[in-house]
């Protein structure tokens, strides 16, 4: 340092520029996203294999459907959700996930129908068990 001038090597400036570059952070984010997608695909393969052995296993169907929705494979997710809903007709999660997938497919009328099924089942579950420890009437007032 001489007076008010600071001398820095060009290599140091380049390192700092790259470390703070938006492009570098975008590349890291894309890489992380790519790694997550690869992990989801691996899990989908494992769940498909498990489903071949036990085709009507509710937990496997649900797990596979959730991962397919995350990957954007909505039609296949809907197929598995409908089977899961047949296996466990009183479970409200499946119509909810179905409504979500249908909405992303822009099949709005079908999504509304699925969401109404979800609400009907969810009210029954909440009425019987209390949602968060509250009767359904208390929950809807908040």
C-alpha positions, 0 to 999 in steps of 0.5 A, a space after each residue: 500500500 502506497 498512500 491511498 493506492 492498494 496494489 492487488 494482483 490481477 489473479 486475486 481480482 479474477 478469483 474475487 470476481 468469479 467467487 461473487 459472480 451471479 453466473 457462478 452462483 447460478 451454476 452452483 444452484 443448477 448443479 444442486 438442482 440437477 443433483 436433486 433431480 437425479 436423486 428423485 429419478 433414482 428413488 422413482 426407479 426404486 419405487 417402480 421396482 418395489 411396486 412391481 413386487 407389491 402393486 397395491 401397496 399404498 405407501 409405495 404408491 403415495 411415495 412414487 406419486 409425490 416424486 413423480 409430481 416433483 419431476 413433473 411427470 403428472 400423468 403417471 402420478 395421477 395413475 398411481 394416485 387413483 390406485 392409491 385412492 382405491 386401496 385407501 378410499 378414506 385417505 384425504 391426501 390422495 384427492 389433494 395430490 390429484 387436485 394439485 397435479 390436475 391443476 398443473 395440467 390445467 384441467 381445472 374442472 377435474 382439479 375442482 372435483 378432486 379438491 371437493 373430494 379432498 375437502 369431504 374426506 378431510 372434514 370427516 377426518 377432522 370431525 372424527 379425530 380433531 384437527 390439531 386438537 380442535 373440533 372442525 367447527 373451531 378450526 373453520 372459525 380461525 
